[in-house]
Amino acid sequence: MGLLPSEEELFLPVYKRFPAMIDHGRDVHLYDVEGKKYLDFLSGIAVSALGHNHPDVVEALKKQLERNLHLSNYFIQDIQLQLASKLLSQTPYDKLFFANSGTEAIEGLIKLARKWGGKKGKKKIIAFEGGFHGRTLGAVSITGQGKYRDNFEPLLPGVEIVPFNDVTGFKKALSPDVAAVFFEGITGEGGIRPVSPGLLQALKEGRDTYNYLIFVDEIQTGVGRTGRFYYSEKFPFIPDALATAKGLGGGLPLAAFLVAGHLSHVFDPGEHGTTYGGNPLACASGLATVTAVAKTSFLQQVTENGKYLMALLRDIAGRFPQLCGEVRGEGLMCGMDVRRNGPEIMRAAFEKGLIFNIAGGGATLRFLPPLIVEKAHIDEAMEKLTDTLKTFQ
């Protein structure tokens, strides 16, 4: 094969990529075209829940490949029904809508909030600083980070962004015209910051008083990432709807939003739709993934290994107090603050064969290993991290 054109010749310059051409993956490892092996503690940004080339996913894809790749939503296929049934059975929700990506799931919920609220004279949406909900215009409008918003104004009207976990600020934003509140249980791009018990209580009490919808973004936290199938299982209330993606497809583009019974008929036929959403091939991968992850023993293992990873990160932070700060997270969604050199630490670790990325504006090292990671992999990763941090003391 001849030389390929360069990335700069072909693509818009919107990504800061790692300096390697990946050839293939296996379990928790990636291999580049030169044969170098990397521990993957990013999982395609929490997408590859079962790692790379998991036999259950591969077999499911092979079977579906022999049937069809795409039908459009003029048809229904058994694989879609099986996945929808399995997914709803893991949650308190009544109906769902399949999409391709997290941002599409969020857009669907924004539309749902607008229609539901419009009939009640409610137009306002509240979201939080540090939140990230996607890159389409509606999702950007409720994303509380200026670097994703500022150059794309004017955004959707009727949105108020308040400080995350600021109960007083949130209560001040409440009024009878609030239609919906969007939030992440743990911020991903915002630096792995869990929602506080105080804000959860305020959300619940506010809904009781003002009759708004609570929409939880589980795009990154969902499908076992935190040791629960969905992180919102620990909340003192049931959100009215939930957005899910990333790990849901097991590596293929798949998302959904799930709604409570009282929202099941907000949309009329034709008011919302998708060409590719619920694609049978993606649903086959999704069903294999959800079936594996939903097992109690699997989730217990995620919880146990997450605690192990967090303990090692805290130990490392204690050994580098001038460089490292707080460690946060749950399950296998972990972050460690650094006081400086976040991007440089990430790149140096990559050269040592460890892949993770940064969040929180570059101040948090974010670790999202495949959910099948074992303690031996964690030990190896933390050794590589320690060796990397030594060069930045």
PEMO-V171834 format. One record per residue. OMEGA is omega in radians with two decimals (999 if undefined). Layout:
OMEGA ; OMEGA
//
This chain:
-3.12 ; 3.13 ; 3.10 ; 3.01 ; -3.10 ; 3.07 ; -3.10 ; 3.14 ; -2.94 ; -2.92 ; 2.95 ; -3.03 ; -3.08 ; -3.11 ; 2.95 ; -3.00 ; 2.96 ; -3.04 ; 3.09 ; 3.02 ; -3.09 ; 3.13 ; -3.11 ; 3.10 ; 3.09 ; 3.14 ; -3.10 ; -3.08 ; 2.95 ; -3.13 ; 3.12 ; -3.05 ; 3.08 ; 3.13 ; 3.14 ; -3.06 ; -3.13 ; 2.94 ; -3.05 ; 3.08 ; 3.06 ; 3.07 ; -3.12 ; -3.02 ; 3.04 ; -3.13 ; -3.03 ; -3.03 ; -3.13 ; -3.14 ; -3.03 ; 3.11 ; 3.08 ; -3.05 ; 3.13 ; 3.13 ; -3.13 ; -3.12 ; 3.12 ; 3.14 ; 3.12 ; -3.14 ; -3.11 ; 3.11 ; -3.11 ; 3.14 ; 3.08 ; 3.11 ; -3.02 ; 3.12 ; -2.93 ; -3.09 ; 2.88 ; -3.13 ; 2.99 ; 3.10 ; -3.05 ; -3.09 ; 3.08 ; 3.11 ; -3.13 ; -3.14 ; -3.14 ; 3.14 ; 3.14 ; -3.09 ; 3.14 ; -3.13 ; 3.11 ; -2.99 ; 3.05 ; -3.01 ; -3.02 ; -3.06 ; 3.08 ; 3.05 ; 3.11 ; 3.08 ; -3.08 ; -3.01 ; -3.14 ; -3.12 ; 3.08 ; 3.09 ; 3.11 ; 3.11 ; 3.10 ; 3.13 ; 3.05 ; 3.10 ; 3.13 ; 3.12 ; -3.14 ; -3.11 ; 3.12 ; -3.10 ; -3.11 ; 3.13 ; -3.11 ; -3.10 ; -3.11 ; -3.09 ; -3.00 ; 3.02 ; 3.09 ; 3.02 ; -2.92 ; 3.04 ; -3.12 ; 3.13 ; 3.06 ; -3.05 ; 3.12 ; -2.99 ; 3.01 ; -2.93 ; 3.11 ; 3.14 ; 3.08 ; -3.12 ; 3.13 ; 3.08 ; -3.01 ; 3.08 ; -3.03 ; -3.08 ; 3.09 ; -2.99 ; -2.80 ; -3.07 ; -3.04 ; 3.08 ; 0.08 ; 3.13 ; 3.13 ; 3.08 ; 3.04 ; 3.12 ; 3.06 ; 3.11 ; -3.13 ; -3.13 ; -3.13 ; 3.13 ; 3.05 ; -3.05 ; 3.14 ; 3.12 ; 3.13 ; -3.11 ; 3.10 ; -3.11 ; -3.08 ; 3.09 ; -3.12 ; -3.11 ; 3.08 ; 3.11 ; -3.04 ; 3.01 ; 3.09 ; 3.08 ; 3.00 ; 3.07 ; 2.97 ; 3.13 ; 3.11 ; 3.10 ; -3.12 ; 3.02 ; 3.09 ; 3.14 ; -3.12 ; 3.03 ; -3.08 ; 3.04 ; 3.14 ; 3.13 ; 3.09 ; 3.13 ; 3.12 ; 3.08 ; -3.13 ; -3.12 ; 3.13 ; 3.11 ; 3.12 ; -3.08 ; -2.97 ; 3.07 ; 3.03 ; 3.09 ; 3.04 ; 3.14 ; -3.14 ; 3.10 ; 3.12 ; -3.10 ; 3.14 ; -3.07 ; -2.96 ; 3.10 ; 2.97 ; -3.02 ; -3.08 ; -3.08 ; 2.91 ; 3.13 ; 2.93 ; -3.08 ; -3.08 ; 3.06 ; -3.11 ; -3.11 ; 3.10 ; 3.11 ; 3.07 ; 3.06 ; -3.13 ; 3.10 ; -3.06 ; 3.04 ; -3.11 ; 3.12 ; 3.12 ; -3.08 ; -3.09 ; -3.08 ; 3.12 ; -3.14 ; 3.09 ; -3.11 ; 3.13 ; 3.11 ; 3.08 ; 2.81 ; -3.06 ; -3.04 ; 3.04 ; -3.05 ; -3.08 ; 3.09 ; -3.02 ; -3.05 ; 3.10 ; 3.14 ; 2.98 ; 3.10 ; 3.12 ; -3.11 ; 3.09 ; -3.10 ; -3.11 ; 3.05 ; -3.02 ; -3.04 ; -3.06 ; 3.10 ; -3.05 ; 3.14 ; 3.10 ; 3.13 ; 3.09 ; 3.07 ; 3.14 ; 3.14 ; 3.09 ; -3.13 ; -3.11 ; 3.13 ; 3.13 ; -3.03 ; -3.04 ; 3.14 ; -3.11 ; -3.12 ; 3.11 ; -3.13 ; 3.08 ; 3.12 ; 3.06 ; 3.13 ; -3.11 ; -3.12 ; 3.06 ; 3.10 ; 3.12 ; 3.11 ; -3.13 ; 3.14 ; 3.12 ; 3.09 ; 3.12 ; 3.09 ; 3.12 ; 3.12 ; 3.12 ; 3.14 ; 3.13 ; -3.01 ; 3.14 ; -3.07 ; -3.01 ; -3.14 ; -3.02 ; 3.01 ; -3.09 ; 3.02 ; 3.09 ; -3.07 ; -3.13 ; 2.99 ; -2.93 ; 3.10 ; 3.05 ; 3.11 ; 2.99 ; -3.04 ; -3.13 ; 2.95 ; 3.14 ; -3.14 ; -3.14 ; 3.10 ; 3.13 ; -3.11 ; 3.14 ; 3.09 ; 3.10 ; 3.13 ; 3.10 ; 3.07 ; 3.10 ; -3.11 ; 2.91 ; 3.06 ; -3.10 ; 3.11 ; 3.10 ; -3.14 ; 3.14 ; -3.06 ; -3.10 ; 3.00 ; -3.04 ; -3.09 ; -3.10 ; -3.09 ; 3.01 ; -3.08 ; 3.10 ; -3.11 ; 3.12 ; -3.08 ; 3.12 ; 3.08 ; 3.14 ; 3.11 ; -3.13 ; 3.14 ; -3.11 ; 3.03 ; 3.11 ; 3.11 ; 3.13 ; 3.12 ; 3.13 ; -3.08 ; -3.14 ; -3.11 ; -3.13 ; -3.13 ; 999
//
